[in-house]
């Protein structure tokens, strides 16, 4: 068991060992010469995280890759209209950061050079649960980076725009996908550019990373093909977010605070993260909130109502840099494209177009990056197939559920603990909650179990690792209450 975990956690230190030089200029980076093993052109709809990540993969297999992004994209790390949630806390989990660094070698180092804050897991994290209190802050020897969503996006854009055969078209809103002719090998993407002119572009492959998957769904409707089933978990989550300068006398006991709720009694939870400009960004989230938190005094009052006073003590003498920001997230959704008999030829959904997670867990960007990494693995094999595009589609859809299962399970298992959450609960849901409680009780005393939980939560391991006999044996040794043979998360992947 130890070897299984260790193999996933060989994560090198991310802090730059030297000052940046001219050779680090992103504009000087060039991708290896592209080939046309999969096709002449790929079009990617969406310029968030999934779209550029996928474009970076496809650049090595298509003669040209075009990204269509409806927004004006700022030249630096600034918030943009198309991602209203980017003014709230975001996280690149270790698994997502590793995926981006595999797609864009050196991504970690560049992000760190630009000011992202290295965080040792779990040494620098104060993780608080109502049943066991703060988890031990053990140093497991692997690191992730904290940065604002705008910095992560702008760094990713610079990386992908440095690839010679990738073209990012800003202010280009995709309006539809249509086959050129019935059974044709090419699709046509319709879009409206910044001057409000309608244009079209032909593509061997269209990757729909648009967020909600509207282009793919509209295409299915137009050709009379069934839409995918949708699993929905209605969380009705409200964020209130504040940004404050990190005080000079701030504690060095932690860099991140993750304070969990106490369902069904307390629906408040909090996330406090450092950003690249020496500020804390703090979200207090609540399920089924009755009203917005509209003032700094109300924000402090809410922080006092959490299961601990950790966040309140950090903020009580701080002054916010701006007004309180709000965001509402109604439901997590998984569109099961993978269950369809097949997709229209040359069309592939990716990122939020497939699955949208409760954002409080910080899984969306990392899942999108890992889906792009899967696309990279599948692309290499598909290039040898008689019909490379069909092989790419089939290979990706056959495996994508394995990428989505763990973040979906982690997110929905926690959300369904609230009685007001909309969604089907499994018959053994009470047992799964008991198992989870036993898992965390064991983690307090057993570093290996603690490390395994982190490997899963950081998307470095599939949640199957929690089924391992060694883990179950360790739980039984520390938490003699009934231990169930299945992980508390196993049911969610079948939802």
C-alpha positions, 0 to 999 in steps of 0.5 A: 500500500505504501508504494502505491501511495508513494508512486502518486506523490513524488511531487518536486518542490515548486519554489523557483531555485533561481531568479527568472532570466530572459530565457524564461520569456513565454513568448520564446517557447515553441512547441515541437513541430506539429503533425497532421496525424489526427487531422488538418484543423481542430477548433476548440470552443472556450478559452477558460481552463479546459479549452487552452489545455485541450488546445495544447494537447491537440497542437501536436496532432493537428496542422492548426488549432483554433480557439474561439473565446467569446470574451475580450481577454485581458493581456494580464491577470485581470478578471473577465466578464465571462467568468464571474466566479473568478473573483472568488477563491480558486484552487489548483489541486496537486493533481490538476497542477501536475496535469498542466505541467505534463501538457505544458512542461515548466508550467509549475515553475512559471506560475511560481515565478509569477508569484503563486504561493507554494503550499506544503500538503498538509503542513501548511493547511489548517483543515477543520472538521466538526467531529475531529477538530483540526487534522494534524499538519503533517508534511507529506513532501508534496506541494501545490500552488495558490494563485488567483484564477486570473493569474492561472488563466493568463499564465495558461493563455501565454503558454498556449499562445506560444505554440506556433500552430495555435490561434486564439481568437478573442471576442469570437462567440460560437453559435453552432456546430453543423456537419458539412453534409450527412456523414461528412468527416468535417464539421462547420463551426459558426461564430460571430466575431468582435465586429458582429460579423458571422463567420464559419470555420471547418474542422476535423475535430471540434472540442466543446469546452464552452462551459455548459455544452450548449453547442454540442447539445444543439447539434444533437437536437438538430440531427435528431440524436438523443441528449445525454442523461443528466445527474443533478445535485441541487446544492443551492450554495451562496458565496460571500467573498472578501479580499484583505491584505495579509497582515504583517503579523499573520501566523505562520502556522498555516497558509490555507484554512479549510473549515468544514460545515457541520451538517445538518446543524450548521451549513456555513463553511469557509475557505481562506487562501493566499494569492500572488499579491500577498492578500487573502481571499476568503469565501464563506459559503452557505447552503440555502442561505436566507440572505446575502452577507453584504457588509464587512461586519456581517462577514465577521459575524458569519466567520464567528459562526463557523465551527471554529474561530480560526478564520475570525481570529485571522480577520478580526483586525483586517480591512477588506480591499473591496466590497463583499462579492457574491456568487450563487451556484445552484447545482452540480451536474454531470451530463453523461455523454459517455453513456450515449451510443456515440457522439456526432462525428468529430465533436468532443465535450470537455470540462464543464461541458461534461461535468460541473462541480460544487466550486467550494471544493476547488475541483473544476480547474483540476478536473478540466486539466486532467481531462485534457491530459486524458485527451493527450494519452488517447490522441497518441494511440488514436493516430495509429488507427484507420479512422483517427478521429473516431478512435479519439472520440471513442477512446476519450469517452470510454475513459473520461468517467474514471477522471470524473468519478473521484471529484464527483464522489467527493463533492456530492457525498458532502453535499447530500449530507444536508437534508435540503440538498436535491438529489437521489441518495443511495440506500446505504447513505447513512453507512457511508457517512459513518465510514467517512467519520471513521476514516477521519478519526483514523487519520488523526492517529495514522499518517498513512491513512491521512496521506491516502485521504489527501492523495484522493482529495488532491486528485492524485489517486482514484477513490478506489484507493480507500477500498484497499485492505490495508486502509480498512485494517488501519481503520478497524484498528483505530475506529472499532465502530462498524466498518463497511467493506465499501468506500463511502464514495463508491456509490457516487460514481455509479450515479 
